[in-house]
Amino acid sequence: MFEALNEINTRPEPFEFYTASDLWTDEHTSKQMLAFHLNENIDVASRNTEFIDRSVEWICSRFNVGAGTKIADFGCGPGLYATRLARRRADVTGIDFSSRSIQYAQKVAAAEGLSIHYANQNYLAFETDDRFDLVLMIMCDFCALSPAQRKSMLSKFCTILKPGGSVLLDVYSMKAFEQRDETARYEANLLNGFWSSKKYYGFLNTFKYDRENVVLDKYTLIEAARTRTVYNWLQYFSPEALEGELAECGFLTEELLSDVAGSPFDPEADQFAVIAGKL
């Protein structure tokens, strides 16, 4: 028992483990995540419907989206952005890990007669010969990636963008990092049964890495038949740090914003967005 508890409370190295599939491809948790996506009133998995509508309006205006505009939506979920952009006659490709979310998105597209290409795969492995006017990575997906993964993604973006193309992504700010604290929590059926349909005991250890500006929520989930650990990493950024990563991969930061709906940049906000152009 001591050894097990010691392992549960052990702090790994930043981004030492990558367990995204446990969240997005597991039969039970993917169902929970889709329900969060489709709840119009909350900002979990996706943002609320009012924000998404406002965001799409701004994106279409800012990037002159119309017939033939080619857009890649990385981490598209159930197509909440992709569907709206396709209604504006954009040529949209959506990429997502979750087969459940992709199947939902495909059904919506078929019902509305929208021609959207959906790729059900880890976007880290996505390859295409298509070239895009705009790449989206929304809901702070970029923050869940390790430094090496982020560099790989930005290099991929640079490759698939047309000359003069743009990236729009959002991240958690250093202000949000300051508000995070290290904690330890234990609970039966942690998060109200989110992790399994069967009874389980859950440990949540939150570790903060001040030098790297990283936070880990480490979930240890103990069921009768198995024990598993899920690592939810989040990188927090200053504008300078994000601009540096973008520049290293061939991008020039064109504009900082508070969100992907075009709100003016606020240094006190928990998140910020960036528009970066391919050099």
Secondary structure as GFF3:
##gff-version 3
##sequence-region A 1 279
A	DSSP	alpha_helix	2	8	.	.	.	ID=ss1
A	DSSP	alpha_helix	20	24	.	.	.	ID=ss2
A	DSSP	alpha_helix	27	38	.	.	.	ID=ss3
A	DSSP	alpha_helix	49	62	.	.	.	ID=ss4
A	DSSP	beta_strand	70	74	.	.	.	ID=ss5
A	DSSP	alpha_helix	80	87	.	.	.	ID=ss6
A	DSSP	beta_strand	91	96	.	.	.	ID=ss7
A	DSSP	alpha_helix	99	112	.	.	.	ID=ss8
A	DSSP	beta_strand	117	120	.	.	.	ID=ss9
A	DSSP	three_ten_helix	123	125	.	.	.	ID=ss10
A	DSSP	beta_strand	132	137	.	.	.	ID=ss11
A	DSSP	three_ten_helix	141	144	.	.	.	ID=ss12
A	DSSP	alpha_helix	147	160	.	.	.	ID=ss13
A	DSSP	beta_strand	161	173	.	.	.	ID=ss14
A	DSSP	alpha_helix	174	178	.	.	.	ID=ss15
A	DSSP	beta_strand	183	188	.	.	.	ID=ss16
A	DSSP	alpha_helix	190	193	.	.	.	ID=ss17
A	DSSP	beta_strand	200	209	.	.	.	ID=ss18
A	DSSP	beta_strand	214	223	.	.	.	ID=ss19
A	DSSP	beta_strand	227	237	.	.	.	ID=ss20
A	DSSP	alpha_helix	239	248	.	.	.	ID=ss21
A	DSSP	beta_strand	251	257	.	.	.	ID=ss22
A	DSSP	beta_strand	271	278	.	.	.	ID=ss23
###
